[in-house]
Amino acid sequence: MKLLEFDYFLPKGRIAKYPLDERDSSRLMALRREVGDSTLRDGSIEHRKFKDLVDYLRAGDVLVVNNTKVMPVRLYGKKPTGGKAEILLIRERGAGMWEAIVRGQRQGRVLFENGLSADVFEGNSTTVVRFTGDNIKESIYRIGHMPLPPYIKRDATEMDRERYQTVYAEKEGAIAAPTAGLHFTEKLLKKIRKKGVEICALTLHVGYGTFKPVLIEDIEDHRMDEEFYEIPASTAISIASAKSEGRRVIAAGTTTTRALESAFVGDGIRSAAGKTSLFIFPGYKFKAIDALITNFHLPKSTPMILTAAFSGLAFLRKAYSTAFRSGYRFFSYGDAMLIL
């Protein structure tokens, strides 16, 4: 398939720059796929609020969430000459050493608050920064900002330390939020459990692989960077039981989906910890999940391509067109979609 098939036009005014006051007051577009003759067909589209998600769930469902926690890894500093420099930490490589995306300084030193400094080394394929100072990690977290996506086009604030984080975030390691999970509240999760839905967690640390641009015309040739994931034994057991009994497994987000599909071996899910570079595109046969909760994604992005693989590209394009006409908010702080 060609990358152009996943493109669409969206005016900047439709990109959500801020979250709504209440997480679960975001809109929810519910899609129902119709399956016949082993093919996907366009189905129905309904417009609700995210707090109405519970109406689409039933007792016995297993809802799987990604409990990764976003780190405040965008750092603003200065070069010794006084010029500005910005560092986005991507992956820790050792004590004080990180792979990073750096702006304003190709090589040399960057100075930060509290006596923290970093030396930038530009390699063949990656840029590495080496920090010096006392209590390096604590200093990074104290002066760091939440790594909001560049399309939001504003500086992160203290509000974002809470809102660009799921209410069930637990395991630190992500440089971007699993955005489908941003809509959940503790109150909504309690209602979901009360309905008889089991909620279980896994971890996939969202890294550069998730938002790395697809630059190849033939999408099958795209290669994703590896990201760490872990599926606890308790989660694997719950999913295996649901699959064997014909109960639905519902993934909250594309990162959750990629972790589950990566750990599905043979005819069942396995408890696992490791790295995945799984790239899901139309034609992929889903084995682990029966429904997907997700957001409205960037054109030509890997999350949009994965969603198209689950819904069918034609149906997804219809849904995006409907969302545009109906005033939905797009991207990380935007509205949500449920595909049944």
Disulfide bonds with the S-S distance in Angstrom:
none
